Amino acid sequence: MIRICSLFIIITAVAISPIVTTNFYAYALQAIWRDYGDMKELVKDIRNGNKDDDNMDWDKFRDSTVYKNENEDIRDCIDLANKVGGKLGDYEIVRCFDNANYYKEKYTDEKGIKNEQNASKQQEVNQSQSQQQQEVNQSQSEKEVSKQQEVNQSQSQQQQEVNQSQSQQQQQEVNQSQSQNEGNVSQTQNSSDVNPPEGCDSSYPDICISISSAKLSCFDIPYKNFKVLLPDRHEFDSDGDGIGCEG
């Protein structure tokens, strides 16, 4: 009887040993974070090869103390790593711990589209838009400069025309004034020449020598350097140069 019991115990132990071993191993793999309250120490042991699990139980890990004690950026990074890969590996925890933006920079959404491709396309679009804007600005600037030059040129031309017109008008007024003055002088001279004062000798239009006066000399009159026309009855112009009583 004792032998039968011993044999039954041995058979039972042999039968359940693989199950216990498998469950214990699985629990150990799924709980590599179990003894940690700080992710820094967990990351250190993963790097050193002391902890290794490429298929961590996400539901259990996110309820762990080590996950909840980390800052929001690292938790978001780990969440994204799990969603993108469909599973969570210990190396992804290390990457998020080193750079909380690692997966955010690598992927744009949960479907795993590479951010690098979108970033490159966006950069090309931005560059194209920037170039187009520069061309538009340059074209507008050139048009404005050309328009301003035309305006300045037009204003300058108008000013020149105004100045020229004023100058011509002033010159015409001066010439007209001079012409009128000359006409007045000429009329005065002609009037003197043609119509001397009544009773005055027409041979001396600038002064009045009575027609009825006896013959006079320069000593007899108070005038000097006056105009003399022929006939010079009193011989005031002794040298015949048209000027009487010179001196």
URVENUR-V635273 format. One line per field, one symbol per residue. ss: DSSP state (2 for helix, 1 for strand, 0 for the rest). psi: psi as a letter, one per 20 degrees, with the letter a starting at -180 (. if undefined). A space follows every 10 residues. Layout:
ss=???
psi=???
//
This chain:
ss=0222222222 2222222222 2222222222 0000000022 2222222000 0000010222 2200222200 0222222222 2222200102 2222222200 0222221000 0001222222 2222222222 2222222222 2222222222 2222222222 2222222222 2222222222 2222222222 2222000001 0000000001 0000000222 0000011000 0000000000 0011000
psi=ghgggghhgg ggghgighgg gggggghggi liigjpiphg hggghghijh ppoimqoghh hijrhhghir rhghghghgh ggggiirpqh hhggghhhoi jghhhhqhai ikpphgghgg ghgggggggg gghggggggg ggggggghgg gggggggggg gggggggggg hggggggggg ghgggghggh hhggmqqpiq piimhiropp hjqrprrhii qjqqlrppqq pnhilhnhik jjpqlq.
//
